[in-house]
């Protein structure tokens, strides 16, 4: 039987489309309950935080500049 690390290494050699399909199938196999309801509530909470001024927003160009600085053009 293959070890998890061996499976991962083999999976990383697959083309992107096949890796995406594999991720979808693995995620579907997990019993995570109803994450849709969780994310809907989380999204609503975040919107309320922004609307109420409890969090500061960051302009997209600044976010992308930070990402570029941190990760480069990878």
VENKAWO-V29311 format. One record per backbone hydrogen bond with DSSP energy under -1.0 kcal/mol. CO is the residue of the C=O (numbers start at 0). NH is the residue of the N-H. E is the energy in kcal/mol with one decimal. If there is no record, write none. Layout:
co=CO nh=NH e=E
co=CO nh=NH e=E
This chain:
co=2 nh=6 e=-2.1
co=3 nh=7 e=-2.6
co=4 nh=8 e=-2.5
co=5 nh=9 e=-2.2
co=6 nh=10 e=-2.8
co=7 nh=11 e=-2.5
co=9 nh=12 e=-1.1
co=10 nh=13 e=-1.6
co=14 nh=18 e=-2.2
co=15 nh=19 e=-2.7
co=16 nh=20 e=-2.0
co=17 nh=21 e=-2.3
co=18 nh=22 e=-2.6
co=19 nh=23 e=-2.4
co=20 nh=24 e=-2.3
co=21 nh=25 e=-2.7
co=22 nh=26 e=-2.9
co=23 nh=27 e=-2.2
co=24 nh=28 e=-1.1
co=26 nh=29 e=-1.1
co=29 nh=31 e=-1.3
co=32 nh=34 e=-1.2
co=33 nh=37 e=-1.2
co=34 nh=38 e=-3.1
co=35 nh=39 e=-2.3
co=36 nh=40 e=-2.1
co=37 nh=41 e=-2.3
co=38 nh=42 e=-3.0
co=39 nh=43 e=-2.3
co=40 nh=44 e=-2.4
co=41 nh=45 e=-2.4
co=42 nh=46 e=-2.4
co=43 nh=47 e=-2.4
co=44 nh=48 e=-2.2
co=45 nh=49 e=-2.2
co=46 nh=50 e=-2.9
co=47 nh=51 e=-2.3
co=48 nh=53 e=-2.2
co=49 nh=52 e=-1.2
co=58 nh=62 e=-2.0
co=59 nh=63 e=-2.9
co=60 nh=64 e=-1.8
co=61 nh=65 e=-2.3
co=62 nh=66 e=-2.4
co=63 nh=67 e=-2.6
co=64 nh=68 e=-2.4
co=65 nh=69 e=-2.6
co=66 nh=70 e=-3.3
co=67 nh=71 e=-2.1
